[in-house]
Amino acid sequence: MTRSEYFKKYSLPTVVATLGTGLFPEVVLVQGAIESANGASLLSRKYNNFFGIKAGSSWKGKTVNLQTGEVF
């Protein structure tokens, strides 16, 4: 999807998800778009995750290992 389509689709859910957290929904929305290639990344398409969150050794939930690329 295009960046515009991504914003239209996820703007309201992002606002709802950030209510009461002190996070700016605009920042979360844009960062999600960048990290997920506008929802086109494998992580977002297959695993419904827009962010490459790293799990520590104390995490007991499900995980998936994917190769990532850092941008500097």
mmCIF file of the N, C-alpha and C atoms, coordinates in Angstrom:
data_MODEL
# 
_entry.id   MODEL 
# 
loop_
_atom_site.group_PDB 
_atom_site.id 
_atom_site.type_symbol 
_atom_site.label_atom_id 
_atom_site.label_alt_id 
_atom_site.label_comp_id 
_atom_site.label_asym_id 
_atom_site.label_entity_id 
_atom_site.label_seq_id 
_atom_site.pdbx_PDB_ins_code 
_atom_site.Cartn_x 
_atom_site.Cartn_y 
_atom_site.Cartn_z 
_atom_site.occupancy 
_atom_site.B_iso_or_equiv 
_atom_site.pdbx_formal_charge 
_atom_site.auth_seq_id 
_atom_site.auth_comp_id 
_atom_site.auth_asym_id 
_atom_site.auth_atom_id 
_atom_site.pdbx_PDB_model_num 
ATOM 1   N N  . MET A 1 1  ? 0.846  -1.167  0.000  1.00 0.00 ? 1  MET A N  1 
ATOM 2   C CA . MET A 1 1  ? 0.000  0.000   0.000  1.00 0.00 ? 1  MET A CA 1 
ATOM 3   C C  . MET A 1 1  ? 0.893  1.231   0.000  1.00 0.00 ? 1  MET A C  1 
ATOM 4   N N  . THR A 1 2  ? 0.342  2.313   -0.428 1.00 0.00 ? 2  THR A N  1 
ATOM 5   C CA . THR A 1 2  ? 1.106  3.560   -0.454 1.00 0.00 ? 2  THR A CA 1 
ATOM 6   C C  . THR A 1 2  ? 1.191  4.134   0.957  1.00 0.00 ? 2  THR A C  1 
ATOM 7   N N  . ARG A 1 3  ? 2.066  5.099   1.143  1.00 0.00 ? 3  ARG A N  1 
ATOM 8   C CA . ARG A 1 3  ? 2.193  5.747   2.445  1.00 0.00 ? 3  ARG A CA 1 
ATOM 9   C C  . ARG A 1 3  ? 0.871  6.404   2.830  1.00 0.00 ? 3  ARG A C  1 
ATOM 10  N N  . SER A 1 4  ? 0.217  7.031   1.877  1.00 0.00 ? 4  SER A N  1 
ATOM 11  C CA . SER A 1 4  ? -1.068 7.679   2.137  1.00 0.00 ? 4  SER A CA 1 
ATOM 12  C C  . SER A 1 4  ? -2.116 6.656   2.564  1.00 0.00 ? 4  SER A C  1 
ATOM 13  N N  . GLU A 1 5  ? -2.169 5.522   1.897  1.00 0.00 ? 5  GLU A N  1 
ATOM 14  C CA . GLU A 1 5  ? -3.117 4.462   2.260  1.00 0.00 ? 5  GLU A CA 1 
ATOM 15  C C  . GLU A 1 5  ? -2.816 3.915   3.652  1.00 0.00 ? 5  GLU A C  1 
ATOM 16  N N  . TYR A 1 6  ? -1.537 3.759   3.952  1.00 0.00 ? 6  TYR A N  1 
ATOM 17  C CA . TYR A 1 6  ? -1.120 3.297   5.280  1.00 0.00 ? 6  TYR A CA 1 
ATOM 18  C C  . TYR A 1 6  ? -1.626 4.255   6.353  1.00 0.00 ? 6  TYR A C  1 
ATOM 19  N N  . PHE A 1 7  ? -1.398 5.553   6.131  1.00 0.00 ? 7  PHE A N  1 
ATOM 20  C CA . PHE A 1 7  ? -1.844 6.554   7.109  1.00 0.00 ? 7  PHE A CA 1 
ATOM 21  C C  . PHE A 1 7  ? -3.353 6.530   7.285  1.00 0.00 ? 7  PHE A C  1 
ATOM 22  N N  . LYS A 1 8  ? -4.093 6.438   6.197  1.00 0.00 ? 8  LYS A N  1 
ATOM 23  C CA . LYS A 1 8  ? -5.562 6.397   6.283  1.00 0.00 ? 8  LYS A CA 1 
ATOM 24  C C  . LYS A 1 8  ? -6.035 5.172   7.055  1.00 0.00 ? 8  LYS A C  1 
ATOM 25  N N  . LYS A 1 9  ? -5.404 4.029   6.804  1.00 0.00 ? 9  LYS A N  1 
ATOM 26  C CA . LYS A 1 9  ? -5.825 2.774   7.432  1.00 0.00 ? 9  LYS A CA 1 
ATOM 27  C C  . LYS A 1 9  ? -5.480 2.718   8.923  1.00 0.00 ? 9  LYS A C  1 
ATOM 28  N N  . TYR A 1 10 ? -4.305 3.237   9.296  1.00 0.00 ? 10 TYR A N  1 
ATOM 29  C CA . TYR A 1 10 ? -3.816 3.032   10.657 1.00 0.00 ? 10 TYR A CA 1 
ATOM 30  C C  . TYR A 1 10 ? -3.829 4.268   11.548 1.00 0.00 ? 10 TYR A C  1 
ATOM 31  N N  . SER A 1 11 ? -4.290 5.403   11.063 1.00 0.00 ? 11 SER A N  1 
ATOM 32  C CA . SER A 1 11 ? -4.305 6.617   11.895 1.00 0.00 ? 11 SER A CA 1 
ATOM 33  C C  . SER A 1 11 ? -5.176 6.452   13.143 1.00 0.00 ? 11 SER A C  1 
ATOM 34  N N  . LEU A 1 12 ? -6.414 6.071   12.971 1.00 0.00 ? 12 LEU A N  1 
ATOM 35  C CA . LEU A 1 12 ? -7.312 5.943   14.122 1.00 0.00 ? 12 LEU A CA 1 
ATOM 36  C C  . LEU A 1 12 ? -6.840 4.845   15.085 1.00 0.00 ? 12 LEU A C  1 
ATOM 37  N N  . PRO A 1 13 ? -6.480 3.639   14.601 1.00 0.00 ? 13 PRO A N  1 
ATOM 38  C CA . PRO A 1 13 ? -5.988 2.632   15.556 1.00 0.00 ? 13 PRO A CA 1 
ATOM 39  C C  . PRO A 1 13 ? -4.745 3.086   16.323 1.00 0.00 ? 13 PRO A C  1 
ATOM 40  N N  . THR A 1 14 ? -3.901 3.878   15.688 1.00 0.00 ? 14 THR A N  1 
ATOM 41  C CA . THR A 1 14 ? -2.710 4.379   16.368 1.00 0.00 ? 14 THR A CA 1 
ATOM 42  C C  . THR A 1 14 ? -3.084 5.374   17.448 1.00 0.00 ? 14 THR A C  1 
ATOM 43  N N  . VAL A 1 15 ? -4.027 6.246   17.161 1.00 0.00 ? 15 VAL A N  1 
ATOM 44  C CA . VAL A 1 15 ? -4.492 7.203   18.179 1.00 0.00 ? 15 VAL A CA 1 
ATOM 45  C C  . VAL A 1 15 ? -5.068 6.441   19.367 1.00 0.00 ? 15 VAL A C  1 
ATOM 46  N N  . VAL A 1 16 ? -5.896 5.456   19.122 1.00 0.00 ? 16 VAL A N  1 
ATOM 47  C CA . VAL A 1 16 ? -6.502 4.671   20.200 1.00 0.00 ? 16 VAL A CA 1 
ATOM 48  C C  . VAL A 1 16 ? -5.425 3.934   20.999 1.00 0.00 ? 16 VAL A C  1 
ATOM 49  N N  . ALA A 1 17 ? -4.460 3.343   20.308 1.00 0.00 ? 17 ALA A N  1 
ATOM 50  C CA . ALA A 1 17 ? -3.414 2.571   20.979 1.00 0.00 ? 17 ALA A CA 1 
ATOM 51  C C  . ALA A 1 17 ? -2.505 3.435   21.849 1.00 0.00 ? 17 ALA A C  1 
ATOM 52  N N  . THR A 1 18 ? -2.361 4.696   21.510 1.00 0.00 ? 18 THR A N  1 
ATOM 53  C CA . THR A 1 18 ? -1.465 5.562   22.271 1.00 0.00 ? 18 THR A CA 1 
ATOM 54  C C  . THR A 1 18 ? -2.164 6.402   23.332 1.00 0.00 ? 18 THR A C  1 
ATOM 55  N N  . LEU A 1 19 ? -3.480 6.324   23.412 1.00 0.00 ? 19 LEU A N  1 
ATOM 56  C CA . LEU A 1 19 ? -4.212 7.097   24.425 1.00 0.00 ? 19 LEU A CA 1 
ATOM 57  C C  . LEU A 1 19 ? -3.678 6.801   25.825 1.00 0.00 ? 19 LEU A C  1 
ATOM 58  N N  . GLY A 1 20 ? -3.383 7.842   26.551 1.00 0.00 ? 20 GLY A N  1 
ATOM 59  C CA . GLY A 1 20 ? -2.942 7.693   27.931 1.00 0.00 ? 20 GLY A CA 1 
ATOM 60  C C  . GLY A 1 20 ? -1.506 7.247   28.114 1.00 0.00 ? 20 GLY A C  1 
ATOM 61  N N  . THR A 1 21 ? -0.755 7.097   27.028 1.00 0.00 ? 21 THR A N  1 
ATOM 62  C CA . THR A 1 21 ? 0.620  6.615   27.145 1.00 0.00 ? 21 THR A CA 1 
ATOM 63  C C  . THR A 1 21 ? 1.645  7.736   27.179 1.00 0.00 ? 21 THR A C  1 
ATOM 64  N N  . GLY A 1 22 ? 1.261  8.919   26.725 1.00 0.00 ? 22 GLY A N  1 
ATOM 65  C CA . GLY A 1 22 ? 2.218  10.007  26.605 1.00 0.00 ? 22 GLY A CA 1 
ATOM 66  C C  . GLY A 1 22 ? 2.967  9.991   25.284 1.00 0.00 ? 22 GLY A C  1 
ATOM 67  N N  . LEU A 1 23 ? 2.717  8.965   24.470 1.00 0.00 ? 23 LEU A N  1 
ATOM 68  C CA . LEU A 1 23 ? 3.349  8.889   23.149 1.00 0.00 ? 23 LEU A CA 1 
ATOM 69  C C  . LEU A 1 23 ? 2.563  9.737   22.152 1.00 0.00 ? 23 LEU A C  1 
ATOM 70  N N  . PHE A 1 24 ? 3.266  10.333  21.214 1.00 0.00 ? 24 PHE A N  1 
ATOM 71  C CA . PHE A 1 24 ? 2.610  11.083  20.154 1.00 0.00 ? 24 PHE A CA 1 
ATOM 72  C C  . PHE A 1 24 ? 2.185  10.117  19.057 1.00 0.00 ? 24 PHE A C  1 
ATOM 73  N N  . PRO A 1 25 ? 0.883  10.002  18.757 1.00 0.00 ? 25 PRO A N  1 
ATOM 74  C CA . PRO A 1 25 ? 0.440  9.044   17.746 1.00 0.00 ? 25 PRO A CA 1 
ATOM 75  C C  . PRO A 1 25 ? 1.065  9.295   16.384 1.00 0.00 ? 25 PRO A C  1 
ATOM 76  N N  . GLU A 1 26 ? 1.337  10.555  16.059 1.00 0.00 ? 26 GLU A N  1 
ATOM 77  C CA . GLU A 1 26 ? 1.948  10.858  14.756 1.00 0.00 ? 26 GLU A CA 1 
ATOM 78  C C  . GLU A 1 26 ? 3.324  10.220  14.632 1.00 0.00 ? 26 GLU A C  1 
ATOM 79  N N  . VAL A 1 27 ? 4.078  10.246  15.721 1.00 0.00 ? 27 VAL A N  1 
ATOM 80  C CA . VAL A 1 27 ? 5.422  9.675   15.705 1.00 0.00 ? 27 VAL A CA 1 
ATOM 81  C C  . VAL A 1 27 ? 5.345  8.154   15.582 1.00 0.00 ? 27 VAL A C  1 
ATOM 82  N N  . VAL A 1 28 ? 4.457  7.542   16.339 1.00 0.00 ? 28 VAL A N  1 
ATOM 83  C CA . VAL A 1 28 ? 4.285  6.090   16.281 1.00 0.00 ? 28 VAL A CA 1 
ATOM 84  C C  . VAL A 1 28 ? 3.836  5.667   14.884 1.00 0.00 ? 28 VAL A C  1 
ATOM 85  N N  . LEU A 1 29 ? 2.898  6.404   14.309 1.00 0.00 ? 29 LEU A N  1 
ATOM 86  C CA . LEU A 1 29 ? 2.383  6.087   12.977 1.00 0.00 ? 29 LEU A CA 1 
ATOM 87  C C  . LEU A 1 29 ? 3.482  6.172   11.925 1.00 0.00 ? 29 LEU A C  1 
ATOM 88  N N  . VAL A 1 30 ? 4.249  7.247   11.933 1.00 0.00 ? 30 VAL A N  1 
ATOM 89  C CA . VAL A 1 30 ? 5.313  7.423   10.942 1.00 0.00 ? 30 VAL A CA 1 
ATOM 90  C C  . VAL A 1 30 ? 6.409  6.378   11.134 1.00 0.00 ? 30 VAL A C  1 
ATOM 91  N N  . GLN A 1 31 ? 6.791  6.119   12.381 1.00 0.00 ? 31 GLN A N  1 
ATOM 92  C CA . GLN A 1 31 ? 7.834  5.116   12.624 1.00 0.00 ? 31 GLN A CA 1 
ATOM 93  C C  . GLN A 1 31 ? 7.371  3.740   12.178 1.00 0.00 ? 31 GLN A C  1 
ATOM 94  N N  . GLY A 1 32 ? 6.111  3.412   12.406 1.00 0.00 ? 32 GLY A N  1 
ATOM 95  C CA . GLY A 1 32 ? 5.561  2.140   11.939 1.00 0.00 ? 32 GLY A CA 1 
ATOM 96  C C  . GLY A 1 32 ? 5.582  2.034   10.423 1.00 0.00 ? 32 GLY A C  1 
ATOM 97  N N  . ALA A 1 33 ? 5.261  3.129   9.756  1.00 0.00 ? 33 ALA A N  1 
ATOM 98  C CA . ALA A 1 33 ? 5.294  3.148   8.291  1.00 0.00 ? 33 ALA A CA 1 
ATOM 99  C C  . ALA A 1 33 ? 6.710  2.922   7.782  1.00 0.00 ? 33 ALA A C  1 
ATOM 100 N N  . ILE A 1 34 ? 7.677  3.570   8.413  1.00 0.00 ? 34 ILE A N  1 
ATOM 101 C CA . ILE A 1 34 ? 9.073  3.421   7.993  1.00 0.00 ? 34 ILE A CA 1 
ATOM 102 C C  . ILE A 1 34 ? 9.556  1.997   8.227  1.00 0.00 ? 34 ILE A C  1 
ATOM 103 N N  . GLU A 1 35 ? 9.351  1.483   9.443  1.00 0.00 ? 35 GLU A N  1 
ATOM 104 C CA . GLU A 1 35 ? 9.882  0.161   9.786  1.00 0.00 ? 35 GLU A CA 1 
ATOM 105 C C  . GLU A 1 35 ? 9.192  -0.977  9.037  1.00 0.00 ? 35 GLU A C  1 
ATOM 106 N N  . SER A 1 36 ? 7.951  -0.774  8.626  1.00 0.00 ? 36 SER A N  1 
ATOM 107 C CA . SER A 1 36 ? 7.211  -1.849  7.960  1.00 0.00 ? 36 SER A CA 1 
ATOM 108 C C  . SER A 1 36 ? 7.098  -1.668  6.453  1.00 0.00 ? 36 SER A C  1 
ATOM 109 N N  . ALA A 1 37 ? 7.776  -0.657  5.913  1.00 0.00 ? 37 ALA A N  1 
ATOM 110 C CA . ALA A 1 37 ? 7.651  -0.352  4.471  1.00 0.00 ? 37 ALA A CA 1 
ATOM 111 C C  . ALA A 1 37 ? 6.183  -0.176  4.103  1.00 0.00 ? 37 ALA A C  1 
ATOM 112 N N  . ASN A 1 38 ? 5.495  0.648   4.896  1.00 0.00 ? 38 ASN A N  1 
ATOM 113 C CA . ASN A 1 38 ? 4.062  0.924   4.690  1.00 0.00 ? 38 ASN A CA 1 
ATOM 114 C C  . ASN A 1 38 ? 3.203  -0.334  4.795  1.00 0.00 ? 38 ASN A C  1 
ATOM 115 N N  . GLY A 1 39 ? 3.573  -1.220  5.701  1.00 0.00 ? 39 GLY A N  1 
ATOM 116 C CA . GLY A 1 39 ? 2.814  -2.443  5.907  1.00 0.00 ? 39 GLY A CA 1 
ATOM 117 C C  . GLY A 1 39 ? 3.152  -3.560  4.935  1.00 0.00 ? 39 GLY A C  1 
ATOM 118 N N  . ALA A 1 40 ? 4.200  -3.390  4.132  1.00 0.00 ? 40 ALA A N  1 
ATOM 119 C CA . ALA A 1 40 ? 4.550  -4.388  3.114  1.00 0.00 ? 40 ALA A CA 1 
ATOM 120 C C  . ALA A 1 40 ? 5.631  -5.370  3.561  1.00 0.00 ? 40 ALA A C  1 
ATOM 121 N N  . SER A 1 41 ? 6.255  -5.135  4.709  1.00 0.00 ? 41 SER A N  1 
ATOM 122 C CA . SER A 1 41 ? 7.329  -6.029  5.154  1.00 0.00 ? 41 SER A CA 1 
ATOM 123 C C  . SER A 1 41 ? 6.760  -7.394  5.531  1.00 0.00 ? 41 SER A C  1 
ATOM 124 N N  . LEU A 1 42 ? 7.611  -8.399  5.503  1.00 0.00 ? 42 LEU A N  1 
ATOM 125 C CA . LEU A 1 42 ? 7.199  -9.752  5.896  1.00 0.00 ? 42 LEU A CA 1 
ATOM 126 C C  . LEU A 1 42 ? 6.706  -9.759  7.338  1.00 0.00 ? 42 LEU A C  1 
ATOM 127 N N  . LEU A 1 43 ? 7.401  -9.033  8.195  1.00 0.00 ? 43 LEU A N  1 
ATOM 128 C CA . LEU A 1 43 ? 7.008  -8.972  9.601  1.00 0.00 ? 43 LEU A CA 1 
ATOM 129 C C  . LEU A 1 43 ? 5.593  -8.437  9.766  1.00 0.00 ? 43 LEU A C  1 
ATOM 130 N N  . SER A 1 44 ? 5.243  -7.420  8.999  1.00 0.00 ? 44 SER A N  1 
ATOM 131 C CA . SER A 1 44 ? 3.894  -6.853  9.132  1.00 0.00 ? 44 SER A CA 1 
ATOM 132 C C  . SER A 1 44 ? 2.850  -7.688  8.400  1.00 0.00 ? 44 SER A C  1 
ATOM 133 N N  . ARG A 1 45 ? 3.185  -8.201  7.241  1.00 0.00 ? 45 ARG A N  1 
ATOM 134 C CA . ARG A 1 45 ? 2.201  -8.983  6.474  1.00 0.00 ? 45 ARG A CA 1 
ATOM 135 C C  . ARG A 1 45 ? 1.891  -10.314 7.134  1.00 0.00 ? 45 ARG A C  1 
ATOM 136 N N  . LYS A 1 46 ? 2.914  -11.045 7.539  1.00 0.00 ? 46 LYS A N  1 
ATOM 137 C CA . LYS A 1 46 ? 2.704  -12.394 8.064  1.00 0.00 ? 46 LYS A CA 1 
ATOM 138 C C  . LYS A 1 46 ? 2.462  -12.426 9.573  1.00 0.00 ? 46 LYS A C  1 
ATOM 139 N N  . TYR A 1 47 ? 3.095  -11.505 10.293 1.00 0.00 ? 47 TYR A N  1 
ATOM 140 C CA . TYR A 1 47 ? 3.040  -11.559 11.760 1.00 0.00 ? 47 TYR A CA 1 
ATOM 141 C C  . TYR A 1 47 ? 2.317  -10.373 12.387 1.00 0.00 ? 47 TYR A C  1 
ATOM 142 N N  . ASN A 1 48 ? 1.744  -9.492  11.560 1.00 0.00 ? 48 ASN A N  1 
ATOM 143 C CA . ASN A 1 48 ? 0.956  -8.350  12.038 1.00 0.00 ? 48 ASN A CA 1 
ATOM 144 C C  . ASN A 1 48 ? 1.738  -7.491  13.032 1.00 0.00 ? 48 ASN A C  1 
ATOM 145 N N  . ASN A 1 49 ? 3.007  -7.244  12.711 1.00 0.00 ? 49 ASN A N  1 
ATOM 146 C CA . ASN A 1 49 ? 3.868  -6.451  13.578 1.00 0.00 ? 49 ASN A CA 1 
ATOM 147 C C  . ASN A 1 49 ? 4.576  -5.408  12.724 1.00 0.00 ? 49 ASN A C  1 
ATOM 148 N N  . PHE A 1 50 ? 4.472  -4.153  13.090 1.00 0.00 ? 50 PHE A N  1 
ATOM 149 C CA . PHE A 1 50 ? 5.070  -3.069  12.309 1.00 0.00 ? 50 PHE A CA 1 
ATOM 150 C C  . PHE A 1 50 ? 6.446  -2.664  12.802 1.00 0.00 ? 50 PHE A C  1 
ATOM 151 N N  . PHE A 1 51 ? 6.848  -3.158  13.967 1.00 0.00 ? 51 PHE A N  1 
ATOM 152 C CA . PHE A 1 51 ? 8.115  -2.758  14.563 1.00 0.00 ? 51 PHE A CA 1 
ATOM 153 C C  . PHE A 1 51 ? 8.985  -3.979  14.831 1.00 0.00 ? 51 PHE A C  1 
ATOM 154 N N  . GLY A 1 52 ? 10.268 -3.846  14.584 1.00 0.00 ? 52 GLY A N  1 
ATOM 155 C CA . GLY A 1 52 ? 11.213 -4.925  14.869 1.00 0.00 ? 52 GLY A CA 1 
ATOM 156 C C  . GLY A 1 52 ? 11.609 -4.909  16.330 1.00 0.00 ? 52 GLY A C  1 
ATOM 157 N N  . ILE A 1 53 ? 10.714 -5.324  17.194 1.00 0.00 ? 53 ILE A N  1 
ATOM 158 C CA . ILE A 1 53 ? 10.948 -5.312  18.633 1.00 0.00 ? 53 ILE A CA 1 
ATOM 159 C C  . ILE A 1 53 ? 11.816 -6.511  18.998 1.00 0.00 ? 53 ILE A C  1 
ATOM 160 N N  . LYS A 1 54 ? 12.830 -6.253  19.803 1.00 0.00 ? 54 LYS A N  1 
ATOM 161 C CA . LYS A 1 54 ? 13.717 -7.324  20.233 1.00 0.00 ? 54 LYS A CA 1 
ATOM 162 C C  . LYS A 1 54 ? 13.243 -7.856  21.571 1.00 0.00 ? 54 LYS A C  1 
ATOM 163 N N  . ALA A 1 55 ? 13.158 -9.181  21.694 1.00 0.00 ? 55 ALA A N  1 
ATOM 164 C CA . ALA A 1 55 ? 12.727 -9.811  22.943 1.00 0.00 ? 55 ALA A CA 1 
ATOM 165 C C  . ALA A 1 55 ? 13.959 -10.198 23.757 1.00 0.00 ? 55 ALA A C  1 
ATOM 166 N N  . GLY A 1 56 ? 13.911 -9.903  25.038 1.00 0.00 ? 56 GLY A N  1 
ATOM 167 C CA . GLY A 1 56 ? 14.991 -10.297 25.939 1.00 0.00 ? 56 GLY A CA 1 
ATOM 168 C C  . GLY A 1 56 ? 14.807 -11.722 26.430 1.00 0.00 ? 56 GLY A C  1 
ATOM 169 N N  . SER A 1 57 ? 15.754 -12.198 27.197 1.00 0.00 ? 57 SER A N  1 
ATOM 170 C CA . SER A 1 57 ? 15.719 -13.584 27.676 1.00 0.00 ? 57 SER A CA 1 
ATOM 171 C C  . SER A 1 57 ? 14.563 -13.838 28.637 1.00 0.00 ? 57 SER A C  1 
ATOM 172 N N  . SER A 1 58 ? 14.000 -12.791 29.222 1.00 0.00 ? 58 SER A N  1 
ATOM 173 C CA . SER A 1 58 ? 12.884 -12.979 30.156 1.00 0.00 ? 58 SER A CA 1 
ATOM 174 C C  . SER A 1 58 ? 11.539 -13.134 29.433 1.00 0.00 ? 58 SER A C  1 
ATOM 175 N N  . TRP A 1 59 ? 11.491 -12.840 28.131 1.00 0.00 ? 59 TRP A N  1 
ATOM 176 C CA . TRP A 1 59 ? 10.257 -12.948 27.359 1.00 0.00 ? 59 TRP A CA 1 
ATOM 177 C C  . TRP A 1 59 ? 9.888  -14.414 27.199 1.00 0.00 ? 59 TRP A C  1 
ATOM 178 N N  . LYS A 1 60 ? 8.652  -14.784 27.531 1.00 0.00 ? 60 LYS A N  1 
ATOM 179 C CA . LYS A 1 60 ? 8.191  -16.182 27.461 1.00 0.00 ? 60 LYS A CA 1 
ATOM 180 C C  . LYS A 1 60 ? 7.155  -16.396 26.363 1.00 0.00 ? 60 LYS A C  1 
ATOM 181 N N  . GLY A 1 61 ? 6.785  -15.345 25.666 1.00 0.00 ? 61 GLY A N  1 
ATOM 182 C CA . GLY A 1 61 ? 5.787  -15.459 24.611 1.00 0.00 ? 61 GLY A CA 1 
ATOM 183 C C  . GLY A 1 61 ? 6.387  -15.948 23.301 1.00 0.00 ? 61 GLY A C  1 
ATOM 184 N N  . LYS A 1 62 ? 5.572  -15.983 22.272 1.00 0.00 ? 62 LYS A N  1 
ATOM 185 C CA . LYS A 1 62 ? 6.010  -16.425 20.953 1.00 0.00 ? 62 LYS A CA 1 
ATOM 186 C C  . LYS A 1 62 ? 6.999  -15.427 20.364 1.00 0.00 ? 62 LYS A C  1 
ATOM 187 N N  . THR A 1 63 ? 7.917  -15.927 19.580 1.00 0.00 ? 63 THR A N  1 
ATOM 188 C CA . THR A 1 63 ? 8.882  -15.081 18.879 1.00 0.00 ? 63 THR A CA 1 
ATOM 189 C C  . THR A 1 63 ? 9.018  -15.554 17.439 1.00 0.00 ? 63 THR A C  1 
ATOM 190 N N  . VAL A 1 64 ? 9.591  -14.700 16.621 1.00 0.00 ? 64 VAL A N  1 
ATOM 191 C CA . VAL A 1 64 ? 9.943  -15.047 15.257 1.00 0.00 ? 64 VAL A CA 1 
ATOM 192 C C  . VAL A 1 64 ? 11.300 -14.400 14.995 1.00 0.00 ? 64 VAL A C  1 
ATOM 193 N N  . ASN A 1 65 ? 12.164 -15.118 14.319 1.00 0.00 ? 65 ASN A N  1 
ATOM 194 C CA . ASN A 1 65 ? 13.489 -14.580 13.991 1.00 0.00 ? 65 ASN A CA 1 
ATOM 195 C C  . ASN A 1 65 ? 13.543 -14.264 12.516 1.00 0.00 ? 65 ASN A C  1 
ATOM 196 N N  . LEU A 1 66 ? 13.770 -12.995 12.201 1.00 0.00 ? 66 LEU A N  1 
ATOM 197 C CA . LEU A 1 66 ? 13.907 -12.543 10.824 1.00 0.00 ? 66 LEU A CA 1 
ATOM 198 C C  . LEU A 1 66 ? 15.169 -11.723 10.699 1.00 0.00 ? 66 LEU A C  1 
ATOM 199 N N  . GLN A 1 67 ? 15.793 -11.779 9.540  1.00 0.00 ? 67 GLN A N  1 
ATOM 200 C CA . GLN A 1 67 ? 16.969 -10.961 9.297  1.00 0.00 ? 67 GLN A CA 1 
ATOM 201 C C  . GLN A 1 67 ? 16.533 -9.511  9.176  1.00 0.00 ? 67 GLN A C  1 
ATOM 202 N N  . THR A 1 68 ? 17.286 -8.613  9.768  1.00 0.00 ? 68 THR A N  1 
ATOM 203 C CA . THR A 1 68 ? 16.963 -7.197  9.709  1.00 0.00 ? 68 THR A CA 1 
ATOM 204 C C  . THR A 1 68 ? 18.132 -6.427  9.118  1.00 0.00 ? 68 THR A C  1 
ATOM 205 N N  . GLY A 1 69 ? 17.833 -5.240  8.718  1.00 0.00 ? 69 GLY A N  1 
ATOM 206 C CA . GLY A 1 69 ? 18.867 -4.340  8.235  1.00 0.00 ? 69 GLY A CA 1 
ATOM 207 C C  . GLY A 1 69 ? 18.751 -3.018  8.955  1.00 0.00 ? 69 GLY A C  1 
ATOM 208 N N  . GLU A 1 70 ? 19.822 -2.584  9.538  1.00 0.00 ? 70 GLU A N  1 
ATOM 209 C CA . GLU A 1 70 ? 19.807 -1.316  10.258 1.00 0.00 ? 70 GLU A CA 1 
ATOM 210 C C  . GLU A 1 70 ? 20.156 -0.192  9.287  1.00 0.00 ? 70 GLU A C  1 
ATOM 211 N N  . VAL A 1 71 ? 19.476 0.939   9.428  1.00 0.00 ? 71 VAL A N  1 
ATOM 212 C CA . VAL A 1 71 ? 19.722 2.097   8.593  1.00 0.00 ? 71 VAL A CA 1 
ATOM 213 C C  . VAL A 1 71 ? 20.332 3.190   9.456  1.00 0.00 ? 71 VAL A C  1 
ATOM 214 N N  . PHE A 1 72 ? 21.456 3.691   9.038  1.00 0.00 ? 72 PHE A N  1 
ATOM 215 C CA . PHE A 1 72 ? 22.147 4.733   9.806  1.00 0.00 ? 72 PHE A CA 1 
ATOM 216 C C  . PHE A 1 72 ? 22.150 6.029   9.072  1.00 0.00 ? 72 PHE A C  1 
# 
